[in-house]
Amino acid sequence: MRILFVPDVELVATSERTPSLYRMLMEDHEVIGLRSPMDRTLFDTSRAKWPRYLLYPLYILVLASEGARVARRHHVDLVFCETAHHALAGLIVAKALRIRCVWDSHTNIELLATSLRKGRVFSVLSASLERFLGRHVDAVITPTERDAFGYVQMGVASSKVHVVRTFVKVPEDSRTARATREPAAKPSASPILLFFGSFQYAPNREALEYIDRVLAPSLENGGFHGEIRIAGRDIPAIASHPSVRVLGFVPDLLKAIRSADLCIVPVWHGAGVLTKVLDCMAAGVPTVLSAFAADGVPEVRDGVHAYVARDQESFPNRLMEALRSPTRWNTMAASARELIETHYSWESQKARVEVVLRVAMTSRE
């Protein structure tokens, strides 16, 4: 099958959902990426809002026109779209050429808008766009059952909505990487904690502020003398606590994760599954999660797969509890890895993607 993927993505070493799906589709299909150079300008929230809004119709027209040209040249059978904006252009291409269109929605916009406390205008317009897309594309993919139910509630036919969980490739050596370490009899004198992500995402920025202003001082008062490392793109400048070390972008994320004693995810709102949680569990490193982060992986059991803090106030105590219990780390890491292999691995989700493609190709006009 020839697939037009909107937009084209840089296939760097990352487990983020979009590049992972792109690589997965490439295993069995011919995939042509559609470049979308206006994305960086149009969706840069640091730029003035209204000029970007006025550019939006032109953006969709240009992207759809280029998509139709590329699709014709390569005799494309199906358009596979990421984000609602790309899906709008992709749907225009699909309808013009009488081919199929699949939309991978990373989260139901009504759930996201509620979680991020977006204004009424944003919520209404965004929900209207997603409702329109859901009714006209041939298949909608969501990462969770909760997102899928949200689309059905919006009036999208349940036969069109499919769950493909966010997934990661479990490192081949993850079964032995942590197990080969001797469990410590007591916490390291200088334990390393790691938080990472894309800091264009507002909940990650808020988590960083929480680490700097609340978590680090609280840990220091509790006798913590280690290091809290921050890795990722677009890290904002903050007046860092002495224990916070900003690494910036790291080319080898797995190495960075495994260099830590514990990974921490103090993210308190958003929607969907946080890929960083899956990355840490797959790598065999014990993790301390917020209740929100744990909710994205409903199979997680507190004290079995991860340490889970119910709120911001209890997170420092939960983390100190984890630091005082290093003999439990190997067992917890092994349980978490097995959970990922069963429910969130590349292999477990690839069959679901192929089912979606077959359903879309055989759907009626």
Residue pairs with C-beta under 8 A, 6 or more apart in sequence:
1 29
1 30
1 77
1 78
1 357
1 361
2 29
2 30
2 32
2 74
2 75
2 76
2 77
2 78
3 25
3 29
3 30
3 31
3 32
3 76
3 77
3 78
3 79
3 80
4 32
4 34
4 67
4 70
4 71
4 74
4 76
4 78
4 79
4 80
4 90
4 93
5 22
5 25
5 31
5 32
5 33
5 34
5 80
5 82
6 34
6 36
6 63
6 67
6 79
6 80
6 81
6 82
6 86
6 87
6 89
6 90
7 33
7 34
7 35
7 36
7 39
7 63
7 82
7 86
8 33
8 34
8 35
8 36
9 18
9 19
9 22
9 33
10 19
11 19
11 22
11 23
12 19
13 251
13 252
13 253
14 20
14 253
15 168
15 169
15 253
15 275
15 278
15 279
16 198
16 275
17 104
17 106
17 143
17 166
17 275
18 82
18 104
20 167
20 168
20 169
20 346
21 80
21 82
21 104
21 353
22 31
22 33
24 346
24 349
24 350
24 353
25 31
25 80
25 353
27 350
28 354
30 74
32 70
32 74
32 76
34 63
34 66
34 67
34 70
35 66
36 63
36 86
38 55
38 59
38 62
38 63
41 47
41 52
41 55
42 52
42 55
42 56
42 59
43 52
43 85
44 52
45 200
59 85
60 85
60 88
60 89
60 92
63 86
63 89
64 89
64 90
64 92
64 93
64 96
67 79
67 89
67 90
67 92
67 93
68 92
68 93
68 96
68 97
70 76
71 79
71 93
71 97
71 99
72 97
76 97
76 99
77 99
77 100
77 361
78 94
78 99
78 100
78 101
78 102
78 357
78 360
78 361
79 90
79 91
79 93
79 94
79 99
79 100
79 101
79 102
80 90
80 102
80 104
81 87
81 89
81 90
81 91
81 101
81 102
81 103
81 104
81 137
82 104
82 106
83 106
84 103
84 105
84 109
84 126
84 129
84 130
84 133
87 101
87 103
87 105
87 133
87 137
88 129
88 133
90 101
90 103
91 101
91 103
91 133
91 136
91 137
93 99
93 101
94 100
94 101
94 137
94 138
95 101
95 136
100 138
100 360
100 361
100 363
101 136
101 137
101 138
101 360
102 137
102 138
102 139
102 140
102 141
102 356
102 357
102 360
103 133
103 134
103 137
103 139
103 140
103 141
104 141
104 164
105 130
105 140
105 141
105 142
105 147
105 151
106 143
106 272
107 142
107 143
107 147
107 271
107 272
108 130
108 142
108 146
108 147
108 150
108 151
108 154
108 271
109 123
109 126
109 127
109 129
109 130
110 123
110 127
110 130
110 150
110 154
111 146
111 147
111 150
111 271
112 118
112 270
112 271
112 272
113 122
113 123
113 126
113 127
114 123
115 269
115 270
115 271
116 202
116 203
116 269
116 270
118 126
127 154
130 151
130 154
131 154
131 155
131 156
133 140
134 140
134 151
134 154
134 155
134 156
134 160
134 161
135 155
135 156
135 157
137 160
138 160
138 359
138 360
138 361
138 363
139 160
139 161
139 162
139 356
139 359
139 360
139 363
140 151
140 156
140 160
140 161
140 162
141 162
141 163
141 164
141 353
141 356
142 148
142 150
142 151
142 161
142 162
142 163
142 164
143 163
143 164
143 165
143 166
143 272
143 273
144 163
144 165
144 272
144 273
144 296
145 163
147 163
147 271
147 272
148 161
148 162
148 163
151 161
152 158
152 161
159 359
160 363
162 352
162 355
162 356
162 359
163 352
164 349
164 352
164 353
164 356
165 273
165 343
165 344
165 348
165 349
165 352
166 272
166 273
166 275
166 278
166 344
167 278
167 344
167 345
167 346
167 348
167 349
168 275
168 278
168 279
168 282
168 340
168 344
168 345
168 346
169 282
169 345
169 346
170 282
170 337
170 340
170 341
170 345
170 346
171 177
171 254
171 282
171 283
171 284
174 282
174 283
174 284
174 337
175 284
175 334
175 337
177 258
177 283
177 284
178 284
178 285
178 329
178 330
178 333
178 334
179 284
179 330
179 334
181 330
183 326
183 327
183 329
183 330
184 326
184 327
185 326
185 327
186 326
187 323
187 324
187 326
188 226
188 261
188 326
189 225
190 225
190 226
190 227
191 224
191 226
191 227
191 261
191 262
191 323
192 226
192 227
192 229
192 259
192 260
192 261
192 262
193 226
193 227
193 228
193 229
193 260
193 261
193 262
193 263
193 264
193 319
194 228
194 229
194 231
194 256
194 257
194 259
194 260
194 262
194 263
194 264
195 207
195 208
195 211
195 228
195 229
195 230
195 231
195 263
195 264
195 265
195 266
196 230
196 231
196 232
196 250
196 253
196 256
196 257
196 276
197 204
197 207
197 232
197 267
197 274
197 276
198 204
198 232
198 233
198 234
199 205
199 208
199 232
199 233
199 234
199 235
199 236
200 233
200 234
201 270
203 267
203 268
203 269
203 270
204 232
204 267
205 236
206 267
206 268
207 265
207 266
207 267
207 268
208 230
208 235
208 236
208 238
209 238
210 266
210 268
210 312
211 228
211 230
211 241
211 244
211 264
211 266
212 238
212 239
212 240
212 241
212 244
213 241
214 312
214 316
215 228
215 264
215 266
215 315
215 316
215 319
216 228
216 241
216 243
216 244
217 241
218 316
219 228
219 243
219 316
219 319
219 320
220 241
220 243
222 316
222 320
224 243
224 320
224 323
225 243
226 243
226 261
227 243
227 245
228 241
228 243
228 244
228 245
228 264
229 245
229 246
229 247
229 256
229 260
230 244
230 245
230 246
230 247
231 247
231 248
231 249
231 250
231 253
231 256
232 248
232 249
233 248
233 249
235 246
235 248
238 244
240 246
247 256
250 256
253 279
254 279
254 283
257 263
257 279
257 280
257 283
257 285
258 283
258 284
258 285
260 285
261 285
261 323
261 326
261 329
262 285
262 286
262 287
262 288
262 319
262 322
262 323
263 276
263 280
263 285
263 286
263 287
263 288
264 287
264 288
264 319
265 274
265 276
265 277
265 280
265 287
265 288
265 289
265 290
265 293
266 290
266 309
266 312
266 315
267 274
267 290
267 292
267 293
268 290
268 292
268 312
269 292
270 292
272 296
273 296
273 297
273 344
274 293
274 296
277 287
277 289
277 293
277 294
277 296
277 297
277 306
278 297
278 340
278 344
280 287
280 336
281 287
281 297
281 305
281 306
281 333
281 336
281 337
281 339
281 340
282 337
282 340
282 344
282 345
284 333
284 334
284 336
284 337
285 333
286 306
286 307
286 322
286 328
286 329
286 332
286 333
286 336
287 306
287 307
287 336
288 306
288 307
288 308
288 309
288 315
288 318
288 319
288 322
289 300
289 306
289 307
289 308
289 309
290 308
290 309
290 312
290 315
291 308
291 309
291 310
291 311
294 300
294 302
294 306
294 308
297 339
297 343
297 344
299 305
299 339
299 343
300 306
300 308
300 336
300 339
302 308
303 332
304 332
304 335
305 332
305 335
305 336
305 339
306 332
306 336
307 318
307 319
307 321
307 322
308 318
309 315
309 317
309 318
309 319
341 348
342 348
